[in-house]
Amino acid sequence: MSNTTISRRLRNSKMAALPPGMFARSWVVLRRTDVLIRIALCVFAALVMWGVTQSWAPSFSYRTGYIPSREIIARVTFEEKDVAETAKQQEQAKAQAEYVYEHDPRPLEELRQELKNKVSQLASVETYDKVDQALWREFSPPSETKTPETEQKRFEALKAYFAAGMDSGRFDDAVKKAFAPLERNGLIDVLQHTAAQGSQQAILILPTGKPKWTHRAPIEEVLVSKIKPQLQQRLIEELKVFGGMNDGSLTVADLTYTWLDQRLAKFRTLAVHQVASEEEKTAAAKAVLPVIRQYKAGEAHLAPAFEPLGNLQVALLRKEYDAWRKQTGLSAKFAHSAATFGMYFALCTLCGFYILNRRRKLVEDLNKFTVLLGSVVVTVVLCWIASKDQWRAEIIPLMLFGMTAAIAYEKELALLLAASVSLIVSFALDQGLAEFVILVSSVAAAILFLKRIRSRTKLIYVGAISGLVVIATTLGVGTLVGQAFGATDGALTVVEDWLPENWTNRFFVTLGTGALWFGACSLLASLLMTGLLPFIERVFDVQTDISLLELGDVQHPLLQQLVRRAPGTYNHSINVASIAETAAEAIGCNGLLVRVGAYFHDIGKMLKPAYFVENQGTEGNRHEFLQPAMSTLVIIAHVKDGADLARQHHLPRTIIDFIEQHHGTTLVEYFYRREAKRLESDPSLPEPDESTFRYPGPKPQTKETAVLMLADVVESASRALSDPTPARIESLVHDLAMKRLLDGQFDECGLTLQELRVLEDSLVKSLTAVYHGRVKYPEHQTV
């Protein structure tokens, strides 16, 4: 067999080989760099959601007001601080804490000095007859048992005591020594705090001017009634010692004590220091060790069945959950994580196939794809934060996401994305089907009722309607499953303030409160959306009717420049906008968007207005002095110039698309034919290159830009009709539409033949109305 035969058979076998299978094609696609980047973004988004929601273990699902269907028993052994018992012991510690009394010893010093002076005055008198009786009565009050003789003997004993070597200085030293415990601890007639407020055993002494108390004093050593006997005994002992054991020391001690006794009855040097006392109470309470209670696995009853959970029970269940989660093994965490990522993969695959079939450009544009993934991640994170038991406002971020998706994309995709995010949130919060139904009902209502936004109040109406829907859904689902959803502590507190007490624990009151709270969250989401709308339009590069109405203002700087520099082009743009809007509405497109796009589609002509026929005046046609190829460059340049002007003035991308696509890749026929006719005179020259006479494109990518393309060309061409009768206009519109259809200009915008026919009818009606016949006035018949 020859080599030629073998080679021929090998070629034939290769030609007969089957095309690659699905897995082979998928492998080729997966190896592409752009695909790998998008897969990496999806994995990163899943990791962020997994980490934020702590999805390596089931979430804590119990909330205040939840009604368990069975008694909840501890799954693991754990310890919990007994808050009530600890608080009780802390209150006991406060009640037993010692009060701080501020001590000012100056009154005692002054009392002692007064005593010294008066004793010295008595000692200086020579005989009892010369004693001032008023002064003597201070030391020896009159009584039935006393006689002048006995009083004289007492005075003489006093004189003898001082005559034996005792002077006023030594007497003062003796009294000062007897007063030493009083001056250190202070005196008070009655305690200024009760037994319920503090200890009755001792007090803390804070000397005046000191920053902190210095010592502790028993109550017996500060109460006047308790220290009087002690003071009397100390006076006797000290006066004996300082008086050299004189026999008159007892009499002097008795006289001295009698004088003091009359003055100490209401005497006090102590006063409560409230700030320092409260600090001592606080310190005593802090010193109490927490009372720890142990709950054993399988034995401890954490919550009864069929009774709403309270705050303390939820806190206890949270402790049990944390202890259980710490004891969860790596294998269980890995299994739960794998299941979570499996859910993410399934939802990503579902949404991905839909987007690839319906909105492929959303995946192809990396920026838009990143924004979509980012919005999903941010929504899940915000729902996780807002779902805390004290808020229960996960509906708010979810509704914001749904309305944003409905504005940025079509409703079908928004519903799919919102349902997927709701499922993620329900799993992340470990909520059941009932909670998922409530979330989906709120966001679905917002998406379905959110049509074109032509006023700020539209979003508020949407929020109100969605609120009514979610209220009805919450009541129905809650009644069906026997759970009160959405009733936060704050909301129930408000209800308790104005409802009778016997109503507050009823199930339907709690359920109704939760339903109203969810409805309020829906309305709040619409209010937030009203304020966030401008930022959402910028981030997602979309325009609502509100922004389009603002953009279509004739006072826009670009339109003002256009009307001054190229008034003919401005008039043409206004006419095109009028007929294009009507045509777009006829096939269900956004007519307002087409109208605003028509305003700006020819702004590039203002840079060279004289080269366009609608702006040419008496100076003639400048193209007569240019080569056709050069004229074509000037004409085509208005597309690029217009796009550059739009970017300089920060027009949105959708308006720039109208500028770039309104001519597509059509042929500039007039100059192409002039060039072909010019080259006919010299057969040696090649035929003109058609590509150099075509606009750079791109072709219309949306139905709106396709409508503008057709409206632009038929409005321009109809001006050249010498007798614009309805039949001629209809024929002109049909010919131009077919020419662009056959030229492939509508291949990438999704425009159907039926829609094209509707467009033709609308344009014919609009142009016929513009060029309708008029009756000539007699005086103008000869003109």
Secondary structure, DSSP 8 states (H G I E B T S, - for coil): --HHHHHHHHHHHHHTS----HHHHHHHHHTSHHHHHHHHHHHHHHHHHHHHTTTTS------TT---SS-EE-SS-EEEE-HHHHHHHHHHHHHHS--EEEE--HHHHHHHHHHHHHHHHHHT-SSGGGS-HHHHHHHS---TT--HHHHHHHHHHHHHHHHTT--HHHHHHHHHHHHHHHHHH--BSS-SS-TTTS-SSEEEEEETT-SS--EEEEGGGTBHHHHHHHHHHHHHHHHHHHTTS-TTHHHHHHHHHHHHHHHHTT---EEE-HHHHHHHHHHHHHTS---EEEE-TTT-EEE-TTS---HHHHHHHHHHHHHHHHT--HHHHHHHHHHHHHHHHHHHHHHHHHHHHH-HHHHHSHHHHHHHHHHHHHHHHHHHHHTSTTT--THHHHHHHHHHHHHHS-HHHHHHHHHHHHHHHHHHTT--HHHHHHHHHHHHHHHHH-----STHHHHHHHHHHHHHHHHHHHHHHHHHT---S--HHHHHHHHHHS-GGGTT-HHHHHHHHHHHHHHHHHHHHHHHHHHHHHHHHHHT---HHHHHHHT-TTSHHHHHHHHH-HHHHHHHHHHHHHHHHHHHHTTS-HHHHHHHHHHTTGGGGGSGGGSGGG--TT--GGGGS-HHHHHHHHHHHHHHHHHHHHHTT--HHHHHHHHHSSTT-B-HHHHHHHHHHHTT-TTS----GGGGB-------SHHHHHHHHHHHHHHHHTT-SS--HHHHHHHHHHHHHHHHHTTTTTTTT--HHHHHHHHHHHHHHHHHHT------GGGTT-
